[in-house]
Amino acid sequence: MSKAYDRVEWGYLRALLLALGFDINWTRLIMRCVSTVTYSVLINDQAHGMIMPQRGLRQRDPLSPLLFVLCTEGLTHLLTKAAQERRITGIQFGFRRSAMHHLLFADDCLFSCKAEEQQSAALLRILEMYGQVTGQVINPSKSSIIFGKQVSEENKSRVKQLLGPNMAPRLGKRLSGWHAKTLSQGGKEVLIKAVGTALPVSAMSVFKLPKTTLSSLTSALASFWWSSVEHKRKIHWLSWEKMCLPKKFGGLGFKDLESFSQALLAKQAWRLLYSEDCLMSHDGCTQRQLEMVSVLTYGRSHGLKMMKESCAHFDANLRVSDLIDTHTGRWCLTRLKEIFVPGDIKILQSNQPVILKPDSWVWKHTQSSVYSVKTSYELAFAENNQELLREHYVYPSINPLKNQVWHIKAPSKLKVFLWKALSGALPVLDGLQARGLGYIWFSSETRGFQSLLDFHQPELCDANMGREKGMARSNKKLSVDPLVFVEK
């Protein structure tokens, strides 16, 4: 909704309260609280004027959110009536279950119907009717459409043409504003971690985004990090995968969006497994096993099945309760010896079952045994980047030195500069020559850090240029500015 609080019509609010059964005196008191608001304008720190509004709810008033929720009852009534008349069809979870055609959270709304012109038109008419009565207006720039995978492209285009929301990505608009602030890379690091990777969290928590979408988001973040001016391509001296490594492994600790999306979706699956009162958990969704959830559950006789990472050597229908002695309430040693190795038996005997409580799932990667997105992301990132992590584990590196950079008492932009120098991510001579950006007028002795030192000491540059005076030059010329090489 656009300007949701400011557009509420007082006449609609009063009629709604009376229709819901509130007493006329109570309704009169509520309307007096709403309609006696006045506003002033501050000019040079002095209040001027007395504005008397004719509609809207006051911001930051503790009564306003409650009244706005009541106002949405009109929309709920219209959608429920349309569903009863089969003008719209919601999402149904399981056989003979009630269908869900809308979800409301403050001024955010989620509607569901079939991808057909008739139902889309019916939904649009309901929103227009609701807007005419209440004064609410849909904000197309903040609206989007999500289709099921079995919807044809023809139906998609028809529905888009009918509803017509603006599908512009929010992340691109936010990055455009950041470019104008000319931030240092220390400030860019904070923005990317705090805001850039947080913007798509809401969508990634519910939907499995396509790889093309995740790739475009990653590309936008990487371009923002390496470029100082919008729409101007710069060299990406390190891959985004290496920058997503933890700082102790030589990276910057950025989020890998694909692994992050897997961790967020796994949290929803964990809720289905762990919460018995969840709506979807009653419709057979808990039978889907998580690949990353490796747990051992134990409890009462009607409990859950046993799960291990490799369980092909014993009965898949075996339950933990089958391994418990019903007389003593402890593990049955005979049954344990048939399945587990001696080392595992000792671990099980040190953790006896609690038969007085119902069975529960355990996330073994946290001390509290409760699922966390952080540990799940670490597992997913390790699984998706095995080759990259193996290089950092096996081969010698200067990662400990890179990690010490972040403990230096210095401005963040200087820390990032030192990290880039250690990672070979600065435009030094050997790096530019490796990328074919013109001929470098320095001898082969100036490499790596020496190139960086020569780059900042003009007298050394002049000496090296004298030694290389007789060498042939390429047709391309190189313009040298502080910290910037531009090929002309």
HELIX and SHEET records of a PDB file:
HELIX    1   1 TYR A    5  ARG A    7  5                                   3    
HELIX    2   2 TRP A   10  ALA A   19  1                                  10    
HELIX    3   3 ILE A   24  SER A   35  1                                  12    
HELIX    4   4 SER A   64  CYS A   71  1                                   8    
HELIX    5   5 GLU A   73  GLN A   84  1                                  12    
HELIX    6   6 GLU A  117  THR A  134  1                                  18    
HELIX    7   7 PRO A  140  LYS A  142  5                                   3    
HELIX    8   8 GLU A  153  LEU A  163  1                                  11    
HELIX    9   9 ARG A  170  HIS A  179  1                                  10    
HELIX   10  10 GLN A  185  LEU A  191  1                                   7    
HELIX   11  11 ILE A  192  GLY A  196  3                                   5    
HELIX   12  12 VAL A  201  MET A  204  1                                   4    
HELIX   13  13 LYS A  211  TRP A  226  1                                  16    
HELIX   14  14 TRP A  240  MET A  243  1                                   4    
HELIX   15  15 LYS A  247  PHE A  249  5                                   3    
HELIX   16  16 LEU A  257  TYR A  274  1                                  18    
HELIX   17  17 MET A  280  ASP A  283  5                                   4    
HELIX   18  18 CYS A  285  GLN A  287  5                                   3    
HELIX   19  19 VAL A  320  LEU A  323  5                                   4    
HELIX   20  20 LEU A  333  ILE A  339  1                                   7    
HELIX   21  21 PRO A  342  GLN A  349  1                                   8    
HELIX   22  22 VAL A  373  ASN A  384  1                                  12    
HELIX   23  23 GLN A  386  VAL A  394  1                                   9    
HELIX   24  24 ASN A  399  VAL A  405  1                                   7    
HELIX   25  25 SER A  412  SER A  423  1                                  12    
HELIX   26  26 LEU A  429  ALA A  434  1                                   6    
HELIX   27  27 PHE A  449  PHE A  455  1                                   7    
HELIX   28  28 PRO A  458  ARG A  467  1                                  10    
SHEET    1   A 2 TYR A  39  ILE A  43  0                                        
SHEET    2   A 2 GLN A  46  ILE A  51 -1                                        
SHEET    1   B 2 ILE A  91  GLN A  92  0                                        
SHEET    2   B 2 ALA A  99  MET A 100 -1                                        
SHEET    1   C 2 HIS A 102  PHE A 105  0                                        
SHEET    2   C 2 ASP A 108  PHE A 111 -1                                        
SHEET    1   D 2 LEU A 478  ASP A 481  0                                        
SHEET    2   D 2 VAL A 484  GLU A 487 -1                                        
END                                                                             
